[in-house]
Amino acid sequence: MRSRPFGNLPSGESVELWTLAGSGGANLEFLTYGGIVTSLMVPDRNGTIADIVLGFDRLEPYLTGHPYFGAITGRVAGRIPGARFTLDGKTYELAKNDGPNHLHGGLCGLDKRIWKAEQIVRADGADSIRLVYHSPDGEEGYPGAVDFSVTYTFTRDNVFLIESEAVSDRLTPVSLTHHSYFNLAGKGSILNHELEVFSDRAFVVDEILTPLGQSRPVAGSVSDFNSPRRLGDVIPHLFEGHGECYQLPGGDYLAARVYDPASGRTLAVSTDEFCLQIYTSSKLDCASPGKSGRPYPPYSGLCLECEGYPGGVDYPEFGSILVEPGRPMRRTTRYAFSTQ
């Protein structure tokens, strides 16, 4: 493990970049700003290393607006309908930063905060860093002071392990996700990637992607990925080419698998979250050029966001997202890389 300065915020706060090493030349780099994963280098079937996540070479583009490249998002990931929720008879109004809805924690969510990095010593020797952040009561309209910790580990068999914990002094909703845009080819589009999603149901949304508190079966529909399907064949038939939010059973569960035939790289996603949001980057319109000056047009990356149901305050049957005082919420997601 090693770290180096990566710049300063306008407030003067310093940002660090940390590097975690896997095996075979693989490594992962991330910032203390938003926990943003800036680089993820993994080998292909011939041992050639490539960076498989979208992002920037400098801090400034991350500060001027970007589509959550590689970030920790929350307090609640996804869209909260009407930018409000009610707890114990009190209604909390949140920022409307996505039409009438509240998206990914608001105007200054966890993706825009400085996290403190703490080195972790693991019995298996894997590189591991815990990021911690204290969110005060009322931040972005949410009740309760919450202590967050998100631990990034890169194992010797090239698993990116994300373990989160939230401790609150009041009843409050929490649902974090990791928002990397993966491109297993390391360049170009994701249209030749083959996707599997091991879920029989997807959540119903309206025309602006507001979750409606219902799920529906996907069997036989365009959204059925229980067998591998090439994204370029399916995306034109998806609503706005976007991708669905799939219902998961909870517990340690293999939720999805992605394969790039050209490189042989495979990504398997396991999680104990109750939802998997697929986003094909259909609306990607990045004002700043990406790493090495590359443009990022639509379909440059694939998001596999493991999270709770964003309307879970009102629909606990889809998995609770409420943290109670004295009862920490803990979640784990694994992004495992291999080759075929």
ROBALO-76732 format. One record per residue: x, y, z of N, C-alpha, C in turn. Coordinates in steps of 0.05 Angstrom, whole numbers, padded with zeros to 5 digits, always signed. Layout:
N
XYZXYZXYZ/...
***
This chain:
340
+00017-00024+00000+00000+00000+00000+00017+00025+00000/+00009+00045-00014+00023+00070-00014+00003+00092-00020/+00010+00117-00013-00007+00140-00018+00010+00163-00028/-00003+00182-00042+00010+00206-00051-00010+00228-00053/-00001+00254-00052-00020+00276-00054-00032+00276-00082/-00058+00284-00084-00071+00285-00110-00084+00313-00115/-00078+00333-00098-00088+00359-00102-00103+00369-00077/-00116+00392-00080-00130+00404-00058-00158+00414-00067/-00177+00413-00050-00203+00425-00055-00201+00455-00053/-00221+00470-00064-00221+00499-00061-00220+00508-00032/-00230+00491-00013-00229+00497+00015-00201+00495+00027/-00182+00483+00011-00155+00478+00021-00151+00450+00031/-00172+00434+00034-00169+00407+00043-00153+00391+00023/-00135+00374+00033-00119+00358+00015-00132+00332+00008/-00127+00322-00016-00137+00297-00025-00114+00278-00030/-00117+00254-00020-00096+00233-00024-00106+00212-00044/-00086+00201-00058-00091+00178-00075-00077+00154-00064/-00092+00132-00059-00081+00108-00048-00080+00086-00069/-00060+00069-00068-00057+00046-00086-00057+00020-00070/-00074+00002-00079-00075-00025-00067-00066-00045-00089/-00049-00064-00082-00038-00083-00101-00052-00110-00099/-00058-00122-00122-00068-00149-00123-00045-00167-00132/-00051-00185-00152-00030-00203-00162-00028-00200-00193/-00006-00209-00203-00002-00209-00232-00001-00181-00244/+00007-00161-00227+00009-00133-00236-00017-00118-00232/-00038-00131-00222-00063-00117-00217-00060-00097-00194/-00074-00074-00196-00075-00056-00174-00100-00038-00177/-00106-00025-00154-00130-00008-00152-00121+00018-00140/-00130+00041-00151-00124+00067-00140-00150+00082-00134/-00151+00096-00111-00175+00110-00104-00167+00135-00088/-00186+00154-00087-00182+00180-00073-00196+00180-00046/-00185+00197-00028-00200+00202-00003-00223+00221-00008/-00224+00233-00032-00247+00249-00040-00269+00231-00051/-00290+00227-00037-00312+00211-00046-00307+00181-00048/-00283+00172-00038-00276+00144-00041-00274+00136-00070/-00268+00155-00088-00270+00151-00117-00248+00132-00126/-00256+00110-00139-00237+00092-00152-00229+00104-00179/-00204+00112-00181-00195+00126-00206-00183+00107-00226/-00174+00084-00217-00160+00065-00235-00163+00037-00224/-00167+00018-00242-00168-00010-00234-00155-00026-00256/-00130-00034-00251-00113-00048-00271-00115-00078-00267/-00124-00093-00287-00125-00122-00285-00116-00134-00311/-00105-00159-00310-00095-00172-00334-00116-00184-00351/-00110-00187-00377-00128-00202-00395-00118-00231-00396/-00129-00247-00415-00121-00275-00416-00092-00280-00423/-00079-00259-00435-00051-00261-00442-00032-00248-00422/-00044-00238-00400-00029-00225-00379-00024-00195-00384/-00036-00184-00405-00033-00156-00411-00051-00140-00392/-00040-00120-00379-00054-00103-00359-00068-00080-00373/-00093-00075-00365-00107-00051-00375-00124-00040-00353/-00129-00014-00355-00147+00001-00336-00176-00003-00345/-00193-00014-00327-00220-00022-00336-00241-00005-00323/-00235+00019-00312-00256+00037-00302-00252+00064-00314/-00274+00079-00317-00273+00106-00328-00265+00125-00305/-00253+00147-00313-00245+00167-00293-00227+00188-00305/-00214+00203-00288-00197+00225-00296-00168+00222-00284/-00149+00236-00298-00121+00236-00289-00116+00257-00267/-00134+00277-00266-00130+00300-00247-00154+00303-00229/-00150+00318-00208-00172+00323-00188-00193+00342-00199/-00185+00362-00214-00204+00383-00222-00229+00373-00236/-00228+00355-00255-00253+00346-00267-00272+00332-00248/-00261+00320-00227-00279+00308-00207-00293+00329-00191/-00283+00353-00190-00295+00375-00174-00315+00391-00190/-00314+00389-00217-00331+00407-00233-00355+00393-00244/-00361+00369-00235-00385+00354-00243-00379+00331-00260/-00387+00307-00252-00382+00283-00267-00404+00263-00259/-00408+00241-00274-00430+00223-00269-00423+00202-00248/-00413+00211-00225-00407+00193-00202-00386+00172-00209/-00367+00178-00226-00346+00159-00233-00333+00148-00208/-00336+00122-00204-00322+00107-00183-00327+00114-00154/-00349+00129-00149-00352+00141-00122-00369+00124-00104/-00366+00130-00078-00386+00121-00057-00409+00140-00060/-00433+00130-00064-00456+00147-00066-00476+00142-00043/-00489+00163-00033-00507+00161-00011-00508+00188+00003/-00524+00192+00024-00532+00171+00042-00550+00149+00030/-00567+00156+00011-00584+00136-00002-00578+00137-00032/-00568+00115-00043-00563+00113-00072-00590+00109-00087/-00590+00118-00111-00615+00116-00127-00633+00139-00123/-00657+00137-00134-00677+00159-00133-00697+00155-00111/-00699+00175-00093-00720+00175-00073-00744+00190-00085/-00767+00177-00089-00789+00190-00102-00798+00216-00088/-00802+00237-00104-00812+00262-00093-00793+00276-00074/-00768+00265-00071-00748+00277-00054-00758+00281-00025/-00772+00261-00015-00782+00263+00012-00787+00235+00023/-00786+00232+00049-00795+00207+00062-00805+00215+00089/-00821+00196+00101-00833+00201+00127-00824+00179+00147/-00814+00188+00170-00806+00170+00191-00818+00179+00217/-00830+00161+00232-00842+00167+00258-00861+00191+00256/-00876+00193+00235-00895+00215+00232-00884+00241+00222/-00857+00243+00218-00845+00268+00209-00836+00265+00180/-00842+00284+00163-00834+00284+00135-00808+00299+00132/-00788+00287+00118-00762+00300+00113-00761+00307+00084/-00756+00332+00078-00754+00342+00051-00724+00343+00043/-00718+00332+00020-00691+00329+00010-00688+00346-00016/-00663+00349-00024-00658+00364-00049-00669+00350-00073/-00681+00364-00091-00691+00353-00116-00669+00358-00137/-00651+00339-00139-00629+00342-00158-00631+00323-00182/-00655+00312-00187-00660+00295-00210-00689+00298-00217/-00697+00320-00230-00725+00326-00234-00738+00329-00207/-00761+00315-00203-00775+00318-00177-00763+00300-00155/-00743+00284-00162-00732+00264-00144-00705+00272-00132/-00698+00257-00112-00672+00260-00098-00654+00237-00107/-00630+00244-00118-00613+00223-00129-00586+00222-00115/-00578+00198-00107-00551+00192-00098-00541+00210-00075/-00560+00216-00057-00551+00231-00033-00553+00261-00034/-00561+00272-00057-00566+00301-00058-00544+00317-00071/-00544+00343-00066-00526+00362-00079-00498+00358-00070/-00493+00350-00045-00466+00346-00035-00467+00320-00019/-00470+00298-00032-00472+00272-00019-00444+00262-00011/-00443+00236-00004-00418+00224+00005-00397+00223-00017/-00405+00225-00042-00386+00225-00064-00370+00251-00066/-00378+00272-00051-00364+00297-00051-00353+00305-00024/-00348+00285-00007-00337+00290+00019-00309+00279+00021/-00293+00291+00039-00267+00280+00045-00269+00258+00066/-00259+00235+00060-00259+00212+00078-00231+00209+00090/-00229+00201+00114-00203+00195+00127-00195+00166+00122/-00170+00162+00114-00161+00136+00107-00145+00124+00130/-00151+00099+00137-00138+00084+00158-00129+00057+00147/-00103+00051+00151-00093+00025+00141-00103+00002+00159/-00110-00020+00146-00120-00044+00160-00100-00067+00156/-00094-00081+00178-00077-00104+00176-00095-00129+00176/-00093-00144+00154-00109-00168+00151-00092-00193+00154/-00104-00214+00164-00090-00239+00168-00080-00251+00142/-00094-00246+00120-00086-00257+00094-00066-00240+00079/-00059-00217+00091-00039-00199+00079-00048-00182+00057/-00074-00183+00050-00084-00167+00028-00083-00137+00035/-00079-00120+00015-00079-00091+00019-00107-00082+00025/-00110-00066+00047-00136-00058+00056-00135-00031+00070/-00154-00014+00063-00157+00013+00074-00186+00017+00083/-00189+00028+00107-00216+00036+00116-00219+00066+00113/-00240+00074+00099-00247+00102+00096-00269+00109+00116/-00266+00130+00131-00286+00138+00151-00295+00166+00147/-00321+00171+00152-00333+00198+00150-00355+00201+00170/-00356+00223+00184-00378+00230+00202-00397+00249+00188/-00422+00240+00185-00442+00257+00172-00460+00268+00194/-00460+00295+00198-00475+00306+00220-00505+00305+00216/-00520+00307+00237-00550+00307+00236-00559+00330+00218/-00577+00323+00199-00587+00343+00181-00572+00347+00155/-00549+00334+00152-00534+00337+00127-00551+00327+00104/-00553+00344+00084-00570+00339+00060-00599+00332+00067/-00608+00341+00090-00636+00338+00098-00642+00312+00113/-00622+00294+00117-00627+00269+00130-00625+00272+00160/-00642+00257+00175-00640+00258+00204-00617+00240+00214/-00608+00248+00238-00588+00231+00252-00559+00237+00244/-00542+00236+00264-00513+00236+00258-00504+00208+00253/-00490+00204+00231-00482+00177+00222-00452+00175+00219/-00440+00155+00231-00412+00149+00227-00410+00126+00206/-00398+00134+00183-00395+00115+00161-00367+00104+00160/-00364+00079+00154-00338+00068+00147-00341+00050+00122/-00323+00053+00103-00323+00036+00079-00295+00026+00076/-00292-00001+00077-00266-00013+00075-00262-00024+00047/-00240-00015+00034-00232-00026+00008-00209-00046+00012/-00213-00069+00001-00192-00090+00001-00188-00101-00027/-00163-00104-00035-00157-00117-00060-00141-00142-00054/-00154-00165-00058-00142-00191-00050-00121-00201-00069/-00107-00222-00060-00086-00234-00077-00098-00248-00101/-00123-00255-00101-00136-00267-00125-00153-00246-00139/-00146-00221-00136-00158-00199-00151-00188-00196-00148/-00196-00196-00122-00223-00189-00115-00223-00162-00102/-00239-00144-00112-00243-00118-00100-00267-00121-00081/-00260-00121-00055-00279-00125-00033-00287-00099-00020/-00313-00093-00018-00323-00068-00006-00340-00076+00017/-00332-00067+00041-00347-00073+00066-00355-00046+00079/-00381-00042+00082-00390-00016+00093-00404-00020+00120/-00402+00001+00136-00416+00001+00162-00427+00029+00167/-00452+00030+00178-00464+00056+00185-00475+00053+00213/-00467+00073+00230-00477+00074+00258-00490+00101+00262/-00515+00101+00271-00531+00125+00273-00541+00129+00302/-00545+00155+00309-00557+00160+00336-00587+00164+00334/-00598+00162+00309-00627+00164+00305-00635+00145+00283/-00660+00138+00282-00671+00122+00260-00668+00139+00234/-00655+00126+00214-00650+00141+00190-00645+00121+00167/-00651+00129+00142-00646+00111+00119-00617+00114+00110/-00605+00091+00103-00578+00089+00092-00577+00068+00071/-00566+00074+00048-00562+00054+00027-00540+00065+00009/-00516+00055+00013-00493+00063-00003-00490+00045-00027/-00476+00055-00047-00468+00038-00069-00441+00047-00080/-00428+00029-00095-00404+00036-00109-00411+00041-00139/-00400+00063-00150-00410+00072-00176-00388+00072-00198/-00371+00052-00198-00352+00051-00221-00366+00044-00247/-00355+00055-00268-00363+00049-00296-00342+00029-00306/-00349+00004-00309-00330-00016-00317-00330-00020-00348/-00306-00023-00359-00303-00030-00387-00281-00051-00388/-00289-00076-00390-00269-00098-00387-00250-00099-00411/-00257-00086-00433-00238-00084-00456-00216-00064-00451/-00221-00045-00432-00202-00024-00427-00203-00001-00445/-00220-00002-00465-00224+00020-00485-00249+00014-00501/-00257+00035-00517-00280+00031-00534-00306+00029-00519/-00325+00013-00530-00351+00011-00518-00355-00016-00504/-00377-00018-00490-00384-00043-00476-00403-00060-00492/-00409-00052-00517-00430-00065-00533-00424-00095-00538/-00399-00103-00538-00392-00131-00542-00390-00147-00516/-00393-00133-00493-00393-00147-00467-00418-00166-00466/-00414-00188-00453-00437-00207-00448-00444-00205-00419/-00470-00201-00413-00480-00196-00386-00499-00218-00377/-00495-00227-00352-00514-00244-00339-00523-00231-00313/-00549-00231-00307-00559-00221-00282-00577-00243-00270/-00570-00252-00246-00584-00275-00235-00607-00266-00217/-00627-00257-00230-00651-00247-00217-00676-00252-00234/-00698-00259-00221-00723-00264-00236-00742-00240-00236/-00734-00218-00222-00753-00196-00220-00737-00169-00222/-00751-00149-00233-00740-00122-00235-00761-00103-00224/-00751-00080-00214-00769-00060-00202-00782-00043-00224/-00807-00036-00219-00822-00020-00238-00815+00010-00233/-00811+00024-00255-00806+00053-00254-00824+00068-00273/-00826+00094-00270-00842+00110-00289-00824+00120-00311/-00834+00139-00327-00820+00149-00350-00795+00165-00343/-00792+00174-00318-00767+00188-00310-00752+00172-00290/-00756+00145-00290-00741+00126-00274-00747+00128-00244/-00769+00139-00236-00778+00140-00209-00787+00112-00200/-00776+00100-00179-00786+00074-00169-00814+00076-00158/-00831+00057-00166-00859+00059-00160-00868+00039-00138/-00850+00025-00125-00857+00008-00103-00869-00019-00112/-00861-00027-00136-00871-00053-00147-00847-00067-00161/-00849-00093-00162-00830-00108-00179-00846-00126-00198/-00833-00135-00219-00847-00151-00239-00828-00173-00248/-00839-00196-00258-00821-00217-00269-00808-00208-00295/-00784-00218-00299-00769-00211-00324-00768-00234-00344/-00778-00258-00336-00775-00281-00353-00787-00276-00381/-00771-00281-00401-00780-00278-00429-00781-00250-00439/-00773-00230-00422-00773-00202-00431-00746-00193-00439/-00744-00169-00450-00718-00158-00458-00699-00155-00435/-00710-00154-00410-00693-00149-00386-00684-00175-00373/-00689-00198-00386-00682-00224-00375-00653-00230-00383/-00635-00229-00364-00606-00235-00368-00598-00260-00353/-00616-00278-00348-00608-00302-00333-00590-00321-00350/-00589-00316-00376-00569-00329-00394-00553-00306-00406/-00528-00311-00413-00511-00289-00423-00522-00277-00449/-00522-00250-00450-00532-00236-00473-00512-00213-00480/-00507-00210-00506-00490-00188-00515-00505-00162-00511/-00492-00143-00498-00505-00117-00492-00514-00102-00517/-00497-00104-00538-00505-00089-00563-00530-00100-00576/-00537-00125-00570-00562-00136-00581-00586-00128-00565/-00582-00121-00539-00604-00117-00521-00610-00087-00516/-00589-00071-00514-00592-00043-00507-00612-00028-00523/-00613-00032-00550-00633-00017-00566-00662-00022-00557/-00667-00044-00544-00694-00052-00536-00701-00044-00507/-00681-00035-00492-00686-00026-00464-00698+00002-00464/-00713+00008-00443-00724+00035-00441-00701+00055-00439/-00700+00073-00458-00679+00093-00460-00651+00081-00460/-00649+00055-00466-00623+00041-00466-00610+00040-00439/-00625+00044-00418-00614+00050-00391-00605+00025-00376/-00623+00006-00372-00618-00017-00355-00636-00017-00331/-00641-00041-00320-00661-00044-00298-00648-00045-00271/-00665-00041-00251-00658-00046-00223-00670-00073-00215/-00653-00093-00210-00662-00121-00205-00665-00127-00175/-00685-00143-00169-00690-00151-00141-00672-00175-00134/-00659-00173-00111-00641-00195-00102-00651-00206-00076/-00643-00230-00068-00654-00243-00045-00641-00234-00018/-00619-00219-00020-00604-00214+00005-00586-00237+00012/-00569-00234+00031-00549-00255+00037-00527-00254+00016/-00506-00270+00021-00484-00271+00002-00493-00284-00024/-00496-00268-00045-00509-00278-00070-00494-00269-00094/-00489-00288-00113-00477-00281-00139-00499-00267-00156/-00496-00241-00159-00517-00225-00172-00513-00222-00202/-00488-00221-00211-00484-00216-00240-00456-00225-00248/-00454-00229-00274-00428-00236-00286-00426-00221-00313/-00402-00210-00319-00397-00196-00344-00372-00208-00356/-00373-00212-00383-00350-00224-00397-00345-00208-00422/-00319-00203-00427-00310-00189-00452-00296-00210-00469/-00308-00219-00491-00295-00240-00507-00268-00232-00518/-00264-00207-00524-00239-00199-00537-00215-00202-00518/-00218-00194-00493-00196-00195-00474-00196-00220-00456/-00220-00232-00454-00223-00255-00436-00228-00247-00408/-00229-00221-00402-00234-00212-00374-00263-00218-00366/-00266-00227-00341-00292-00233-00330-00294-00219-00303/-00318-00208-00298-00324-00195-00273-00349-00209-00261/-00346-00220-00237-00368-00232-00222-00374-00214-00198/-00400-00208-00195-00409-00189-00174-00426-00205-00154/-00417-00205-00129-00432-00217-00107-00438-00196-00086/-00461-00198-00073-00469-00178-00053-00490-00189-00034/-00492-00176-00011-00515-00182+00007-00536-00159+00006/-00533-00141-00013-00553-00121-00017-00578-00133-00030/-00600-00117-00031-00626-00127-00041-00632-00118-00069/-00614-00101-00081-00619-00091-00108-00593-00090-00123/-00595-00094-00150-00573-00090-00168-00583-00072-00190/-00572-00047-00191-00579-00028-00212-00559-00031-00235/-00568-00037-00258-00552-00038-00282-00555-00011-00297/-00532+00001-00304-00533+00025-00320-00513+00023-00342/-00523+00025-00367-00506+00021-00391-00491+00046-00400/-00493+00068-00384-00481+00094-00391-00494+00105-00416/-00520+00100-00420-00534+00109-00444-00535+00139-00446/-00534+00153-00423-00536+00182-00422-00510+00195-00416/-00488+00180-00418-00462+00191-00411-00455+00214-00430/-00449+00236-00418-00441+00260-00433-00422+00276-00416/-00397+00267-00417-00376+00278-00399-00364+00303-00411/-00366+00325-00397-00356+00350-00408-00325+00350-00410/-00312+00337-00391-00283+00336-00390-00273+00310-00403/-00251+00311-00418-00240+00286-00429-00231+00268-00406/-00232+00242-00410-00224+00223-00390-00194+00218-00389/-00186+00197-00377-00158+00190-00374-00144+00189-00401/-00120+00200-00402-00104+00201-00427-00118+00217-00449/-00137+00235-00441-00151+00251-00460-00173+00237-00476/-00180+00213-00468-00200+00198-00483-00228+00209-00478/-00245+00211-00499-00273+00219-00495-00288+00195-00484/-00310+00201-00470-00327+00180-00459-00355+00184-00470/-00361+00174-00494-00389+00175-00505-00407+00155-00491/-00432+00155-00497-00450+00135-00486-00440+00107-00492/-00445+00089-00473-00438+00060-00474-00408+00056-00471/-00395+00075-00458-00366+00071-00453-00361+00054-00428/-00381+00051-00411-00377+00036-00386-00403+00024-00377/-00401+00005-00359-00424-00009-00348-00423-00007-00318/-00444+00004-00306-00447+00005-00277-00462-00019-00266/-00452-00031-00245-00466-00052-00230-00468-00044-00201/-00489-00029-00195-00492-00016-00169-00508-00033-00150/-00494-00044-00130-00506-00060-00109-00515-00042-00087/-00541-00042-00081-00553-00023-00063-00579-00033-00051/-00590-00017-00033-00617-00022-00023-00638-00009-00041/-00663-00017-00037-00684-00004-00052-00687+00025-00043/-00684+00044-00061-00684+00073-00053-00710+00082-00040/-00732+00069-00046-00757+00076-00033-00763+00058-00010/-00742+00046+00001-00745+00026+00022-00757+00035+00048/-00757+00061+00053-00771+00071+00077-00801+00064+00076/-00812+00067+00052-00841+00062+00048-00847+00033+00041/-00826+00018+00031-00830-00009+00022-00810-00028+00034/-00812-00033+00060-00792-00050+00074-00793-00079+00064/-00814-00087+00051-00816-00114+00040-00794-00119+00019/-00782-00098+00008-00760-00101-00011-00733-00100+00003/-00732-00101+00029-00708-00100+00045-00705-00073+00059/-00701-00074+00085-00700-00050+00101-00674-00034+00095/-00677-00008+00093-00653+00010+00091-00651+00028+00115/-00665+00021+00137-00665+00037+00161-00643+00028+00180/-00628+00047+00190-00608+00042+00212-00620+00052+00238/-00620+00034+00258-00631+00040+00284-00607+00046+00303/-00612+00064+00322-00591+00069+00342-00583+00043+00356/-00557+00039+00359-00547+00016+00373-00546-00009+00355/-00554-00007+00330-00554-00031+00312-00541-00023+00286/-00515-00026+00284-00501-00018+00259-00511-00034+00235/-00512-00020+00212-00518-00033+00186-00491-00040+00173/-00489-00065+00165-00464-00074+00152-00472-00088+00125/-00457-00081+00104-00462-00092+00078-00435-00099+00065/-00435-00119+00047-00411-00128+00033-00417-00133+00003/-00399-00123-00014-00401-00128-00042-00373-00136-00052/-00372-00156-00070-00347-00165-00082-00348-00163-00112/-00327-00150-00123-00323-00150-00152-00298-00167-00158/-00303-00191-00168-00281-00211-00172-00274-00213-00201/-00247-00210-00206-00237-00209-00234-00221-00234-00240/-00226-00245-00264-00212-00269-00273-00211-00268-00303/-00202-00289-00316-00201-00290-00345-00210-00317-00355/-00220-00317-00380-00227-00341-00394-00211-00344-00420/
***
